[in-house]
Amino acid sequence: MRCLLLRAAGTLLRRRSLSGPLLLLGVAACLFYQSLTAARNHRNRLRSGPQQQQQREVRTAAEDVLMETRELVRSLEDLQAQVRISSQRLLPSRRRRWAVVLTGRRPVWDPEVQLYQRVLQQTGFQVQTTRYAETSSFLRPGDGGWSLLLCLGSSEQSCLRRISFSQLQRHQTVNLLPGLLEAFSDAGGGVCRFYSSLLPTGSDLPMRPHSCGSTSQMLQIPPDSDSPVEAPPPALVAMVNVYALVTSVMPLTSFLHDISVVTTNQQPRGRPVKLSDFLLQQLGPTNCHQALGQVKQVIGEVLQAATANEMQRPISRCVLCFQLLTFTLLFSGSISPVVVQVNSDWTFSSLSDETFEGQITKDLILEDVMNFLLPLRTHLETDTHLETDTHLETDTHLEDTHLKTDTHLEDTHLETDTHLKTDTHLETDTHLETDTQLSSSETREQLGSCRTTECLSENQLLVLLQFQQQIKTPSAFQLICPSISSSSPSSLGISNLLSRIMSFYELQTNISCRTDEAEEPTNQQPAQSSSQNEGSCVDPHLRQIYTDPALSLTPSFSPQVKEYRAEVTFDTVTIRIRPEPMSSACSVHLDEHRGPRMANFPVGLGNSRISILVTDGADPEPIVMTIYTVHVFRESRPSLPMFGDHVMCSFLQDCGLQVQPGRFCGLQPHISSEGPDQTCSSGDVPGRWVVPCLSCSDNRTCDWREVAWQPDGCYHPLVDRPLLQECMTDRKVMFIGDSTNRGMMYFLMERVNSSLEDWGKAHDTLVYRNLNGGRSLVSYSYYPQFWLGKKQRPTFRRALLQLLNRSRPLENSNRTVLVVGGVQWLNMGHLRTVREVLERESLGNILVVVKSLGMGFHLPVDGIRSLSLAEIQTLYQENANIIATAKHHGYEVIDTFSITMGRYKEFLQGRCACHFHEVEKLWSTKPPSDTSSTTNRTRTSPGLSSQLALSDTDQEVESKPSTYHVRGPVNQVYSEILLSRICPKTRN
């Protein structure tokens, strides 16, 4: 042993790139073997004595193995403590540890990429993300500056091309095992490469031949009736995806995560569930444990066959590399499954994308993997650039270790300094004393027989340390390989030592269960997985915010950060969002206490806000523990300013929503002519939107600031403020309808007063008597009050009468104006009610303006009705009937449906996607952006521009700014038409 120890020490000293912790490993390897060998030989010597002593000291083979294993475990624990202390003493305290994440085609804001960044940063890593290995400055050949390399998805081949696994340093970890990837690659026709080399003996494996590659057959669950007749009830028929983690090939160590994805004939859409819970539910407690054992045995047999060829290859230096695998198992009436598919990654394709189940399950498991693997790697890191003084310190430390070892060997004592207390480790009935000595000749005989094959290499000791740490740590993983049954009492090989460690911890668990001792849980008593926390909501934080499309949050998501911002393009009109809490004991609600956990949100132009409430889930009223806020900014339509040459284009409807199937959609060349010289006779004259573009075939070349509504053959006059104020003198304008009607009212008030000093989202009756210097009155009544039950809602007749009464005295002439309408509630019955009420109230001669229906409720938004394309087309026909009925009664009409139809994507805030206006607060004397003067701007179209300015704004910039401003170009167009119908004789 001494010669081998010195030889190993000399070798380590020559490796100047190795640090103190690994120097300790080489020394400890032989010291550890010395303890096991000495203890075993001493027991054998005792048994060869007199018969009485032999009877007193007799031990069964199982007891010997248990004592040796206990000694092994305690030695490993002591060694881990030494490594930890040495790491802290030798390595620079502020040294950066780098992890490189290759994202491939995934964007940096992808939830999986963010998950890796978060977990790695929490573990103390500096993280660099790049797409492929070839583009990373860290991954130069021979560069030992990085510690962890994660190759995600499409970057896998890049890693295999760039990284030389045989030249990796011991502290470097990659999430790939090339040998396994090759073994489970497609050798042709879906046959696994390793399987093809086993034929015909491979047919004995519990595995279908065509189980690898994308060409494997479509997986189908056999009908329940196809189950074998002799199968004991209940017959289990299901397809189960289980997720394996291989942490070493030589020796083979692998683990099974407790979450699986189950598909049955009754539930063709996969669902994530704990495998043990599923088997218990399907098979009952008697067969459940046996079936779980069969799952591990089947996977273990396939892994052993797949790695058999690896045993013949040179040992790879990537000791801490690992590989994730998905095994698809088929239960067809038996508790013994068959492997029908193997993927060299973790796949969740059977889970619903709409509910994010696949991404959430994958993230939870991946987080478990990182927490399972990273802690030990943190302590076993090797600094490849230690300074000279560090090397000297290491040399001194090694010399001290040599001296101590030589002393122990000469005195033949197993001293406490090497943590080999015989009375503690062996625990025999005779309590062997620490002064028990082996003769000098016996000791030297043992050491002289120490051969290289008997001592652990540094790599093997690293595997032992890693395995012992993983097996004793509570986690969501259970051991697959090595199995307990593979342990041999007479062997001290690495595989058998791993099996012994597993047996020891399982025995400790069984003893704990029998004696009710509060032993520390182990890997075989899985801690609650990240997704399985129960009890009270003690950690009211989010694990992740899942969105579709994926949002690039600023800052990057972290459970401790409560406010985020994100930007989306113009064409992104909805976001599906599902926040996931840290603990299942906490509840998540969107926007309100009882809001949904997941929802589709409409995203209006400009700023939108999504509130995420984490509550304790209490009834009847949950307590809000934490609030997260996501501010989403949606960009305006891409616009290209005009530079001289352009053509005029027009559109009636968007090709993404063809309300009139027989009419053209999208941009068409517009036949430009001299502007019409007559005003429109009504507010419902058919028209179209006109915009200047470089090409009508590409809407990105248009200057959307100049888009205008162009009625056919006429124009709507723009009413200047002085004329508008004069027209509104001694007039009363009453509005009844929903929030879209209210938006027109506030626009009128701002235009008349040049400011809007009062505003609110009123859902009742409002009366403004100070308009136009007190010379005009505006009133409003909200209808329908949809949040009330049908029996509690005021009828339209009652709401109208209340509005009339609050606005009195009223003059029976066009000096009194009633504006009625909304998004989609108005029908011909309401118009008959208007006529009846006004005639009974002797107001039959007042001016009635009907705002027709409008676009809205066309997006798939949770919690409100959503119209299909066919329903929207039907709504267009109803709108035409409403217009005809209103004109029959002699009412003015503004056709807001035709105006909003072509620009339905330009809605602003609101779940209905029906608001084309928004009231914003002004903080300066600068005029509002969409009411700034454009009197000097060259008009490109005679139509009513949705960016029109008030022609007298520049002349009346007051020292006291407007408190509020109504913005929204589409609302501005039909509101200006309203003003032109109220004041029809004025001219611009």
N, C-alpha and C positions, 0 to 999 in steps of 0.2 A: 504494500500500500504506500510505503514511504517513497519508493522510487517513482511510482506512478504520480503521487502527489507532487513531488518536486518537478517531474517532467511537465505536468499540467501547469504548474506555477510558472516555470520558465517559458513555456509557450505563451502564457497570458502576458507575461512581462514584455515579450517581444511584440505583442499586438498593442502598439502605442495608442491605437484608436479606441481601446476599450477603457471604460471607466471603472471606478471602485465596485459598484454593485455586481458587475459581471465577474470581476476578479474573485469576489466572495463566492460566487456561484461555483466556480471551478474548485475552490478549496472545499466548500461545503459538500460538493457531490461525493468526494471520496470519504470525508469524515462521516457523512451520513451512512454510506455503505459499510464503513468500518463498524459503526454502532450496530447495524442489523446483523452483520456477520458474527461479531463478537458475542452478541446476545444469544444468537441461535446456537453457536458452538458451545457456549457455556451451559445452556440448558441440556444439550446433548451429552456433555460431560457429566452433568449431575445425574442424568438418567442411566449412565453406565456404571454407577456406584453400587453399593450394597443394595440388596433387594428392598430392605425397609425404607432406606432413603429414596430409592427409585419409586416406591409406591407413594411416599409422601409428596414427591416432586413431580409426579406424573401429570402430564398435560395432554389434552387431546390436540390433534392438529388444528382444529378450529380455534381453540383457545390461544395456541401459539400465534396463529395468523392474526387474531384480534389484537394480541399484545404487540406484535411487530407493527401492525398497522397503526395502532395508537401512538407508538413511538414515531412512526413515519409522519403522522399528521402533526404531532407536536413539534417535531424537528422542522417541518415545513413552515409552521406558524412562527417559530423562532427565527428562521431564516428570512421570512418576509419582513419581520420587524427589523432585522439587521440591514436588509436591503433598503428599507425605507429610511432608516437613520443614515446609512451611508450615502444614499441619494441626496438627502438634505445637506449633508456635510460636504460632499465632494462637488456636486453640481452647482454652477452659479445660481444664485437665488433669483435673479431676474432674467434668466435665460428664456427666450421665446421658443415655444414648441409649435411647429407649423403643421397644419393639416391642409392638404390640397383636395378640393372637391371639383371633379370634372363633371360638368353638367350636361355635356352633349347638346342635344337640341332643346333641353329644358331652359326656360328663362330663369334669371336669378331670383325672381319673385315667386317661382313655383313653390307650393307648400312643402314639398319634399326637400328641396334645396334649403329653404329657410329652416326646416326642422334640423337638418344636419348642422347648419351654421349655429343654431341656438344651442344644441346639445354640446357641440364641440367647444363653443365659447364658454359654456358653463363648466366644462371640464378643464379649462385653462389653455385651450389651443388658440393660436392665431390662425385664422382661416383665410385661404386664398381660393377664389373660385375662378375657373376658366373653363372654356368649352371642351378642349381636347388636350391630350398630353403634349402634342407637338407645339402647342402655343403657350405652354407653361414654362416660365423661366426657372422654376424650381426643379423640374424633372430632367435635368441634364444627366447623362450617364455618369455614374459614380458619385453623384451629389448626395451627401448624407444629411443635408440641412433640413429635410422634411421628415416627419415622424409617421404621418398617416396619410394614405392616399385612398380616396373613395371615387370609384369610377361608376357613374350612374348611367344606366340604360344605354343610350346610343354611343357613349364614350368608351364602352368596354373594349372594342377592337382596337381603339387608339391606345389604350393602356397596354394591351398585350403586345402591340408592335413596339412601343416605346420603352417599356420597363423590362429590364433583365432580372427576372426573379432570382436567378442563381447568384446574382451579385448584390442583392439587398443586404443591408446591415441588419444586425439583430433587432435594433429598436424600430425598424421600419415595417409598417403594416399596410397591407393592401387588401381590399375587400374582394379579392379574386384568388382562386386556387386553380392555376392553369390545368393541372392534371385532371381535376374534376370537370372543368369545362370541356376538355377534350373527351373524357369518358362519356359524358352525356350529350355530345354533339351528334348530329345526324350523319350516320354512315351511308345513308341512301334509303329512301323509302320510309323514313321515320324510325329505322332501326338504330338503337343506341350503339355508339362505336364500341364500347366495352362489351356489349352484348354480342355483337357480331363475332368477336374473338373468342367467346365462350361456347358458341354453337358447336355441337348440339347439346352440350351440358348445360347451357344457359336456360334450357327449357325447364330446369328444376327451380329456377328463381320464381318467386311470387310476383311476376311482372310480365306484362304483354310485350312481345318483341318490338312492336312499333310504338314506342313510347317517347321518342325524342324528336325534336325538330318541328318545324312548322308544317311538315307534310304528313304528320301523324293524322290518323283517322279522326273524324268528328266523334266527340265523346257523347254517348247517349246513355241515359239510365234505363236499364231494362224494366219492362212493366213488372209491377208487383206480382202478377200472376205467374211470371217466369221463374220465380224463386223455387229452388229445389223442394220437392215434396217432403224429403226427409229432413229438411232444415228445421231445427227446433224453434218453436215459437218463442218470442216474436221474431219473424224473419226481417232482417235489416236490409233495406234496399235504398242506397243513397250514393251520391258522388260527393266526396269530401276532399277539399284542398287543405293539406297540412303544410306547415312551414318549418323547414329544418335549417339549422345553423351548424355548419361544419367548421370547427375551430382548429383542427389538425388532421393531417393525412397520415403521418408517420410519427406516432401511432394514431389510429383513427379515433377522433373524439367528435361527437356530434350531439346536438340537443334539439328537442322538439318544443316549439312554442305552444302555449295552451289554447290559443285562438285558432279556429279553423273556419272554413267557409263551406257550408253544407247546402247541397242541392238535392231535392227529392222530387218525385213525380207530383206530390201534392204542393210543393213549393219550388217551381222551376226557376224562380229568381233566387240566387244565392243569398244566404244570410250569415253574418258573422256570429259565431257562438263558441263558447268554450267546448273543446272536444269532449272532455269528461262529462260535462253537463248534457251534451247531446247523446252520448252513449248511455248515460244513466236514464235519460228520458225514454230512449228507444228500447233498451235492453233490461232495465231494472238493475238493482244493486248487485245481483248475483253474477251476471254476465258482463257488467260494465267494466270491472277491473281486468277481466280476462281479455276483453276486446281491445282495451287500451294497450295491454301488453302485446297483443298481436300486431297492432299498428306499429309499435316501436320495433318489434322483431322483424316485420316485413321491410321497413325502411332500413334497418340495420343490415339485413342480408344484402339488399341491393347496394348500399354504400360500400360494404366490404368487397363485393364483387367488382364494383366500379373502381375501387382503389387498389385492387390486387396488383395491377401492373405497375403502380407507383412504387411498390415495395422494391422493385427490381432496378429502379432508377437511382442516380446519385442523390444524396440528401440535399434538399433545397435549403437555403439559408433563410428563407422567409418563414421563420418559426411561428410568428404570430399572425400570419395571414388567415383569412376566413372566407367562407363562401355561403351565400344564401341560396336555398333550393326550395322549389315548390313541388311537392308530390301530390298528384291527383290519385286518390284511392277510390276503388269501386267496391262497395259492399253489395253483393247480389244474393242475399239470403243467408249469409254466413257471417260469423263474427271475425273471420279472417279475410282481410281485404286483399285486393290485387292492385299493383301499381299500373296505371294506364297512361300516365303522362308525367314527365319530369321536365321542369323548366329551370334554367340556370339563373333564376331570379325569383322574386316573389311576385306572383300575379294575382290579380283580383278582378278579372274580367267578368266573372259571373255576378258581381255585386252591382247594384244600381248606381249609375253615374249621376242620376238626377238628385239623389239624396246624399251624394258624396261618401257613401258607405265604403267604397273601395279605397278612396284616398285616406279616409279617417282610419280605417283598419290598418292600412299599410303604414301610416305614420305612427300609430300606436305601437305596432310591432317593431318598427325600425327604432323607435325611441327606446324600447326595451332592449333591443340588440346593442345599441350604443352604450347604454348604462350597464349592460352585462359585460361588455368587452373592455371598455375604456379604463376603469379604475386601476386594474393591474398594470396596464401598459404605461400608466402615468408614473409608476414607481420603478419600472424596469427600463426606463429610457436610458440611452447611452449618448453621451455628448461626444461627438466626433472631433470637436475642436477645443479640448481642454488645454489650459495653459500648462507650462512646464512645472509650476509649483504644484499643480493638481496631480501630475504624474508622480512627482517626488513623494507627495503625500500618500498616493496609492501604493508606491513601492514600499514606503515605510510600513504602511498598514499590512502589506503582504508579508514583509519580513517578520513583523510581530506575530502574524498568524503562523508562520513557519516555526518560529521558536516555540510557541505554545504547543504546536502539534508535536514537535520533536520531543519536548518534555513529557507530553502525555504518552508518547510511544515508549520512551525509555523507562518511565516509571510504571508503565502498563496500567495506569489508572484511567478510568473514564470520568474525567473531572467535570465539575459544574460549568467551567468556562466554555466548553464545547456543547453545553446543553444536553449532556448524555447521562443524566442521573439515573442510575440503574434502578434504584428503589422506586423512583417515580414512574419510569417508563415501563418497566416489566410487570410490576404489581403482582408478583407471585405470592403464593400462600406463605412462603418462608421469608418474604420480604428481604430480598438480597441486599446486603449492605454495600455502601459505596466503597468500602475498603477491600472488597473482594478483588483479588488480584489474579491475573493470568500469568503464568510463568513466562519469563523472557523468551524462552525458546518457542513456546506455543504462540506467543504474539508474533514473533518474527516469522514463524512458519505461516501464520495467517496472512501477514502482509506480503510475504514473498509469493504467495499464491494468488495475489490480487492481479487479475488480468484486465486488459482494456475492455473486454466485452462485459466484465462484471461491474464496472464503474459507470455511473451516469455521465453522459456528455453534458456540456453546457446547454445545448438545445433541449435535451431530454429533461434536464432540471427545470428549464423555463416552462416546458409543457406541464410538468408536475405542479409547479407553482401556480400557473394559470388555472389548471384544472381544479386544484384544491380550493383556490379562491372562488371560482365560479360555483363549485358544487356546494359550498357552505353558505353562499350568499342567497338570501331569499330573492326569487325572481319568478318570471313567468315561463321559465324553461324547465323541461325535464330531460334527463339523460337518455340518449339512444345508444350510443357506443362510447366506451366499451360496456358490455352488459355485466351484471354481477355474476352471472353463471359462467362467464369466461375466465374467472379468477382461478389460478392454480396455487394451492398452498405451498408447493415446493419451489416455485419460481419467483425470482426477484426481477424479472424483466419489466420494462417500462409499462407495457400493456397491463400486466398483472398488478403492478403497483397502482395504476389508475383504478382498476376494478376493486382493489382492496380499499382504496380511499372511499369509493362509492359505497361499498359494503359497510364501512365503518359509520358513515353518516346515516345510512339507512337504519343501521342497528341503533344508533343513538336516538333516531326518531321513534323507533318502535318502543325503546325503553321509556322514552319521554311519554309516549301515549299510555303505557301501562302504569307508570308511576305518577302520572299527572304532574310531572316536573315541568317547570317553565323553561324548557330548553330553547335555545335559539333556533328559529326555523331554518330549514335548509332548502336547497334546490328541489328536493323531493316533496317539500311542503311549500308550493309556490306562493310567494307573496302576491297580494292583489296586483294584477296587471294594471298598467296605466289607465286602462279603460274600466276597471272593475272596483274602484273605490266606493265604499258604502259608508253609511252613517250620516252625521250632520255635515253641513256645508262649512267646513273649517278652512278651506282654501278657495275663496271665491274669485278665482282667476280663470282666464281662458287659456286653453292649450294652444288653440290655433283658430284663425278665422278663414273658413273655406269659401271661396267665391267662384262663380262661373259667369263671365270669363275671369281668369285669375287676375286679381288686382295687384299692382306694384305699390305696396304700402310704403309711405314715408312717415316716420322711420320704419325700418324693417320690424316685422312683428316680434314683440316680446311680451310675455304675460304681464310684466310690470308696467308697460307703457299703455296708457288708456286712451290716447287720441292719435288718430292717423289721418293722412290725406292721400288721395289717389286721383289720378286723371284717367278718363276714358275718351275714346274717339266719338265723333258725332254719330256714327252708326250703331254705337252701343246704347240701346234704349232700355234694357233691363239687366239687372244683376241678380243672380241667384246666390243667396248667402246663407251659410250655416256656421255659426260659431260653436265651438266645441269646448266645454268646460274641463278644467283639470280633474274635477271630481264629479262622478255621476250623482253624488248627493246634492249637487247644486243644479239649479234650473237656469235655463237661458231663455230670454224672451226678447223679441225685437220690437223696439219703439215704445212698448207699454208693458205694464205689469202682467197682463194676460195675453200678450202678443205671442205670435207663433215662434217656434224654435228655429224653423227654417222658412224662408219666404223668397219669392221673386219680388224685387223692388224695381219700380220704374225709375229711370234716371233722366230727369229733366235737364234741359240746357242750363249751363251755369252750375251753381252749387246745390248739392243735395246733402242731406245729413241722415245717417243711419245710426240709431242708438241701440246699443246692445246691453241689456240689463241682466246681470248675474244675481239671482235671488236664492233664498234658502229653500224655496219650494214649499213653504208652509201654507196651510189652509186656515181660514178662507182667504186671507190676504197675505201674499208672499212679501217678505222684506227684501228690499233691494240692497245688496251687499256691495256691488261694484258696477260702475257704468263705463262702458267703452263707447267711443264715438268714432265713426268713420265719415269723413267729409269727402264727398266725391264731386269732382269737377268734370262736367261733360263739355267737351269742346264744341264750338259752333261749326257750322258746315264749312268745310275747306273752301277758301275763297282766294281768287287770284285777281289783284287789282288790274284795272284796264290800263293798257299802254297803247293808245292810238287805235289800231285796227281791231275791230271786234265785229261779231254778228249778233243779232238779236235772236234769242231762243225763247220758247214759251213751253209751259207744261200745265196740264190740267190735273193729273193725278200721278202718284208715284208708282213705279212698276212693282214695288214691294207690296202694294196694297191697291189692287185694281178694283175700285168701287164700281166703276162703269165698264164692264167687260168689253163693250162694243166701241169704246173710245180709245184714242192713243194714250200711251203712258210714257213718262220720261220726257226729256227735252226734245223738242222739234223745232226746225227753223221757223222763225216768226216773220210773216210778211209785214214789213214795216211800211207805214204810210203816214201822211200828215195827220197830226193829232185831230181827233174829232172835235167839232166846234159846238156841240150841243151837250147839255148836261143830261144825266140819266134821269129817266122819269120815275124810277123806283130803285129800291136798294137790293132787289133780287135779280137785276139784269145779269144774264150769264156772262162769264168772263174767264180769264186765265191769268196765270202768273207769267210775267215777262222779265228776262234777265239778260244782260250782255255777257257774251262768252267768246273765247277764241275759237271754240268748236262746240257745236251742239251735241257732239257724240261723247263729250267728256265733261261732266258737271264740275270737275275740279278746276276747269279753266274759266269758270264764271266768276264775276264780281258780284257776290251775293249781297253786298251792301246796297246794290242798286236794284234789287228785285222789287217789282211793283205789280199790284193787282190792276189788270186792264180789262174793264168791261167791254163787251162787244159793241162798237159803234157809238160810244158815249163816254163821258167821264163824270166822276163824282167830284164836285168842287171842294176845295179845302177852305174851311171857314176861318178867317183871321180872327184873332182874339177880340179886337174892338167890335167887329161885327157880331161875333158870338156873344159878347157881353150885352150888346144892345138887343140882340134877338132874345136873350134869356131874361131880360128885364120883365118883372111882374109875371113870370111864368113859374109853374110848378111841374117838376118832372118826377114821376113815381116809378120805381123799379120793383118788380116782383119776379123772383126766380132764384136760381142757385148762385154759386160763387162766380161763374162766368158772367152772369148778368151783373153781379156786384162789381166785377172788374171794369165793365163798361161805365158804370156809374162813377167810380173813382177817376177814370180817365176824363170824363166830362167835367168833374169838379176841378181837376188840376188844370184843364184847358181854360176853364172860365176864370178861375182865380189866379192862374199862373203859379199856383203852389197848392200843395195838399198837406194841410196841417193836422188833419185828423184822419185816422185810418184804423181799421180793426177787422178781424175775420168774424164779422157779426153773423149770428145765426138766428136773429130775431128781427125786430123792427127798429129802424133808425130814421131820425128826422134831422136834416141839416137846414137851419134857417138863416145862416150867416153867409150864404153863397152870394157872390157877385155884389159884395158890399151890402148884404141884407136885402137885395132886390129880387133874389131868386130863392126857391125852396127845392130841395132834393130829399126824397124819402125812399126807404128801401124796406122790403119785407122778404125774409128768406123762406123759400119754398122749393121742394118739400123737405120737411124735417124728418129725414130718412132714418135717423138714429132712434126715433121713437117707434113703439109698436103701432101697428096699423090702427088700432082702436084709440090710441092716444094722440095720433097725429092730427093736427088741425087740417080741415079740408081746404081745398083751394078756394072755395067760395068764402069761407071764414077768414082765411089769410088776406084775401083781396079786400073784403069789407073792412078789416082792421086797418089795412094800409090807407084806404080812402078816408076813414074816420080820423086817423092820426094826421092826415095831411090837410084837413079842412081848415078854412072854407075853400071850396073848389069852384072854379068857373066852368060852365058847360060850353067850352069853346076850345080851339086849338091852343089856347094859352095854358091849358092843362094837358099834360102828356103822360101816358101810361106805357112803359116799356115792359113787356112780358116775354119770358122765355128762359131757356137754360140749355143744358147739354142734350139730354135725351128723354126727359120726362114729359115734355109738352106733347099733347095730342089734340085732336080736333074737338074733343069734349071740353077741354079747358077753354078753347076759343068760344064755344057756345056759352059757357059760364060767364066769360068776360062780357059778352053781349047782353046776357040777361041781367047781370048785376048792374052794369052801367045804365041800361034802360030803366031799371027799377029805381036807381038812385038819381035819375034825371041827369045823367052825364053822357048821353048818347052821342054828343057832338065833340067830345074831346078827341085828341089825336092819340091813336093807339099804334104803337110800333111793336111788331112781333119779331123777336130774335128767334130764328129757326134753330133746328138741331145743329149739333156740331160733332166733330170727331172726338173720340174718347172711348175708354173701356175696350180698346182694341188690343191691349197687351195682356199676356197671361200672368196676371198679378194675383197673389194669394189674398184671400179675404174679401174680394169684391168680384162682381160678375165680370166675365170676360167674353166679348163677342167674337164669334167666328167670322170669317170673310163673308159667308153667305148671310149671316145676320146683319152685317154692316151694309151689304148690298140691299137687303130688305129695308134697312133703316133709311137708306137713300130714297127709296120709293115713298116711305112714310113722310119724309121731309118734303117731297114734292106735293103730297096731298095736303100737308099743313099749310104750305105756301098758297096753294090754290084756295083753300078754305078761308085763310086770312084775307086774301085779296077780295074774295066774294063778300066778306063782311065790310069791306072798305078800309081795311087796316094797311098801314105801311109794313113792309117786310124787309128784313136784312137776311140774306141767305148766307149764314155763317157756315153751313155745311160745305158748300162749294169752295169757300175761301180756305177752310181748314183742311179739306180733303187732300190737297196736294202737298201740304206741309205738316202732315200729321206727326212727323218725327220731331218737330220743333216745339213740343210742349215743354212747359216749365214745371215747377215743383207740384207735387200732388200725385196720389196713388192712382187716380183715374186716368192720368195722361191726357186730361181734357183742358187743362189750364194753359192758356196762351198769354197770360199776363202774370206779373209778379210785382208786388209793392216793395220797394227798397227804401231804406232810410238814407238820406243825404247828410254828409258830414262837412261839406264845404260850400262855398259860393259858386263853384264851377257848375255850369248848367249840365243837366243830365246828358249822357252821351248820345242817346237816341232822340233828344230834342234840341240838339245844338243846331245852329242855323245852317241851312244849306241853300240859302237864297241865291248864293253866287255859284252853286254847283250846276254844271250843265246837266240838264235832265236828259236821260237816254230814252225815256218812254213817257207818253202822256198819261200813264196810269197813276194810281194812288200808291206811292211808295211806302213800303213797310218800314223804311228808315226816314220818313218825311220829318222835317223839322217844323216847329211852329214858327211861322215866318216873322213873328215879332219878338222872338225870344231875345235876340241880341239887343233889342232896343229897351228891354225891360228886365235886365239883370239887376235885381234888387239887392240892397245891402243885407236884407234878411233872407237867407236862402230858404228854399222849399224844405219842409221837414221830411216829406216822403215824395217818392216818384213812382209812377206806374210805368213799368217797362214791359216790353213784349211787342215785337214788330207785327205779329199777326193780329193780336188784339187791337193794336193801334189802327190797322187798316179798317176793320169792321166798326170800330168805335168812331172813326172819322166819317164813315158812311152814315152812322147814326146821327152825327151832328149835322151832316148835309141834309138829312131828311127832316130833322127838327127845324132847321133854318134853310129851307129850300131856295129862297129868293136871293140869298147873298151870293156874291161872286168873289173869287180870289183876285 
